[in-house]
């Protein structure tokens, strides 16, 4: 993972100023937080049609951003596929990752979910290209957000946010992450890892046992009665859990 020829000016990932507010509010005196958008997403550079994501490209771009801001070592927080990126980064560059907080993160996208996401097409990517990002998201939202606990306003916000990403980019991202299986990497990750998931998540909950049993320094926090999307449904609780995890990890390190 990583490309020695990739420079910060080439990556052009834009840091988001609007990061998780509860986490920021809970730790105003902590080091600054950086939340980059992947290329093609959010405020990062627009990509040409046909761009193919790979774990190596994503890793190189993330490292370029860390180098650009002189961040030699970070505490990585990732939700779903963002957690998978953190696992890949910690396995390939352990010196750059002090800890991992994984929210709603699977080791791989389950076959059942791939079938559901395809909406009768040959793949998830084909379904996104056929329906468009927003329409595809609306039809599959219940697997990424616990609709029993989510307000109508939150549901529509999630759909609108996902619809900001071009269908070809969203499809290419799914093609990339569907090809990843992080299970072989887990025994080699030495950084402390916190896993947070709703115990009813059809994407992540069944795989949390794999994390807990395989990661040398893993800690599991299940949110009873919740499905996917606890970062949106219970942001304050997620923030408190993460901050307590970091304090404990720091005390152990000392």
C-alpha positions in Angstrom: 0.0 0.0 0.0 1.4 3.3 -1.0 3.2 4.9 -3.9 6.6 6.6 -3.5 5.8 8.7 -6.6 2.7 10.2 -5.2 3.1 13.7 -3.8 0.7 15.8 -1.7 0.1 18.1 -4.6 -0.8 15.2 -6.8 -3.3 13.7 -4.4 -5.4 16.9 -4.0 -7.6 15.5 -1.3 -9.4 18.3 0.5 -9.6 18.3 4.3 -13.1 18.8 5.6 -13.6 21.5 8.2 -17.0 20.0 9.2 -16.0 17.0 11.2 -18.0 15.0 13.7 -19.1 17.8 16.1 -19.7 15.7 19.2 -16.2 14.3 19.0 -14.7 17.8 18.5 -16.8 19.3 21.3 -15.8 16.5 23.7 -12.1 17.2 23.2 -11.4 20.8 22.4 -7.9 20.6 23.9 -6.9 17.5 21.9 -4.7 17.7 18.7 -6.4 19.0 15.5 -8.6 16.6 13.5 -8.4 16.1 9.7 -11.1 14.5 7.7 -10.1 14.2 4.0 -12.6 13.4 1.2 -11.4 10.7 -1.2 -10.7 11.8 -4.7 -14.0 12.3 -6.6 -16.0 12.8 -3.4 -17.0 15.8 -1.4 -14.7 18.8 -2.1 -11.8 16.8 -3.5 -10.8 17.0 -7.1 -13.2 15.8 -9.8 -12.0 12.7 -11.5 -12.2 11.8 -15.2 -14.7 9.2 -16.4 -13.3 5.6 -16.0 -11.2 6.2 -13.0 -10.5 3.0 -11.1 -9.9 3.0 -7.4 -7.5 0.5 -5.8 -6.4 0.1 -2.2 -2.9 1.1 -3.3 -4.1 4.4 -4.8 -6.2 5.3 -1.8 -3.4 4.5 0.6 -0.9 6.6 -1.4 -3.3 9.5 -1.4 -4.0 9.3 2.3 -0.3 9.1 3.1 0.3 12.2 0.9 -2.2 14.2 2.9 -0.7 13.1 6.2 2.7 14.1 4.9 1.4 17.4 3.6 0.2 18.3 7.1 3.3 16.9 8.8 1.2 14.2 10.6 3.8 11.5 11.3 1.4 9.4 13.3 -2.4 9.5 13.7 -5.4 8.1 15.5 -7.6 6.8 12.7 -11.4 7.0 12.9 -13.2 5.2 10.0 -16.9 4.4 9.4 -17.7 1.4 7.2 -15.3 1.5 4.2 -13.4 4.3 6.0 -12.6 1.7 8.7 -11.3 -0.7 6.0 -9.0 2.0 4.8 -7.7 2.4 8.3 -7.0 -1.4 8.6 -5.1 -1.4 5.3 -3.1 1.6 6.4 -2.3 0.1 9.9 -1.2 -3.2 8.3 1.0 -1.6 5.6 2.4 1.4 7.6 2.1 0.5 11.3 4.5 3.4 12.2 1.8 5.9 11.0 -1.2 4.6 13.0 -1.3 5.1 16.8 -4.8 3.5 17.1 -7.9 2.6 15.1 -11.5 3.4 15.8 -13.7 1.3 13.5 -17.4 2.1 13.3 -19.9 -0.1 11.4 -16.8 -1.7 9.8 -16.9 -5.2 8.2 -13.8 -7.3 7.4 -15.4 -7.7 4.0 -18.7 -6.8 2.4 -20.9 -9.9 3.0 -22.2 -11.9 -0.1 -25.8 -11.4 1.1 -25.4 -7.6 1.1 -23.7 -7.7 -2.4 -26.8 -9.5 -3.7 -29.2 -7.1 -2.1 -27.3 -4.0 -3.3 -27.2 -5.3 -6.9 -31.0 -4.7 -7.2 -31.3 -7.4 -9.8 -28.3 -6.2 -11.8 -25.1 -8.1 -12.2 -23.4 -6.2 -9.4 -23.7 -3.3 -7.0 -21.7 -1.1 -9.4 -24.1 -1.9 -12.3 -27.1 -1.1 -10.1 -25.6 2.3 -9.1 -24.8 3.1 -12.8 -28.3 2.1 -13.8 -30.3 3.9 -11.1 -28.1 6.8 -10.1 -26.5 7.2 -6.7 -29.4 8.8 -5.0 -32.1 6.4 -6.3 -29.9 3.4 -5.5 -29.3 4.7 -2.0 -33.0 5.2 -1.4 -33.8 1.6 -2.3 -31.0 0.2 -0.1 -30.9 2.7 2.7 -32.3 0.3 5.3 -29.1 -1.8 5.2 -26.8 1.3 5.9 -29.1 3.1 8.4 -31.4 1.7 11.1 -34.7 3.0 9.8 -36.5 2.1 13.1 -34.3 4.7 14.9 -33.7 7.2 12.1 -36.0 10.3 11.5 -37.3 11.1 8.1 -35.1 14.1 8.1 -32.0 12.0 8.7 -33.0 9.5 6.0 -33.4 12.3 3.4 -30.1 13.9 4.5 -28.2 10.6 4.0 -29.7 10.1 0.5 -28.9 13.7 -0.4 -25.3 13.4 0.8 -24.7 10.2 -1.1 -26.3 11.7 -4.2 -23.6 14.3 -4.3 -21.2 11.6 -5.6 -21.4 10.9 -9.3 -22.8 7.4 -10.1 -19.6 6.3 -11.9 -17.5 7.3 -8.9 -19.8 5.6 -6.4 -19.8 2.5 -8.6 -16.0 2.5 -8.8 -15.7 2.8 -5.1 -17.9 -0.2 -4.5 -15.9 -2.2 -7.0 -12.8 -1.4 -5.1 -14.1 -2.2 -1.6 -16.0 -5.3 -2.6 -12.7 -6.8 -3.7 -11.1 -6.3 -0.2 -11.0 -8.9 2.5 -9.2 -7.6 5.6 -9.3 -10.8 7.5 -5.7 -12.0 6.7 -4.3 -8.6 7.9 -5.9 -8.6 11.4 -3.3 -10.7 13.3 -0.5 -8.3 12.1 -2.2 -5.1 13.3 -0.5 -4.2 16.6 -2.1 -0.9 17.2 -5.0 -0.8 19.7 -8.4 -1.1 17.9 -11.9 -0.1 19.0 -14.8 -1.6 17.1 -18.2 -0.1 17.5 -21.3 -1.6 15.9 -25.0 -2.0 16.3 -25.7 -5.6 17.3 -28.4 -5.8 14.6 -26.3 -4.5 11.7 -26.6 -6.9 8.7 -23.3 -5.6 7.3 -21.0 -5.5 10.3 -22.4 -7.1 13.4 -21.7 -10.8 12.6 -18.1 -10.0 11.7 -17.3 -8.2 14.9 -16.5 -11.5 16.6 -13.8 -12.1 14.0 -12.3 -8.7 14.9 -12.5 -9.4 18.6 -10.9 -12.9 18.3 -8.2 -12.0 15.8 -6.9 -8.5 16.5 -4.1 -8.7 19.1 -5.3 -5.5 20.9 -9.0 -5.3 19.9 -11.9 -4.0 22.0 -15.5 -4.5 21.0 -18.4 -2.2 21.9 -21.8 -3.4 20.7 -24.8 -1.0 20.8 -27.7 -3.2 21.8 -30.9 -2.9 19.7 -29.4 -0.9 16.9 -28.6 -1.7 13.3 -26.2 0.1 11.0 -25.4 3.8 11.2 -24.8 4.3 14.9 -22.4 7.1 14.1 -25.4 9.1 12.9 -28.0 7.7 15.3 -25.9 7.9 18.5 -23.0 10.3 17.7 -22.5 11.5 21.3 -22.3 8.0 22.7 -19.8 7.0 19.9 -17.7 10.1 20.7 -17.7 9.3 24.4 -16.7 5.7 23.8 -13.9 6.7 21.5 -12.5 9.3 23.9 -12.5 6.8 26.7 -10.8 4.3 24.5 -8.0 6.8 23.7 -7.5 7.7 27.3 -7.2 4.1 28.3 -4.8 3.3 25.4 -2.6 6.3 26.4 -2.5 5.2 30.0 -1.4 1.7 28.9 1.3 3.1 26.6 2.7 5.1 29.5 
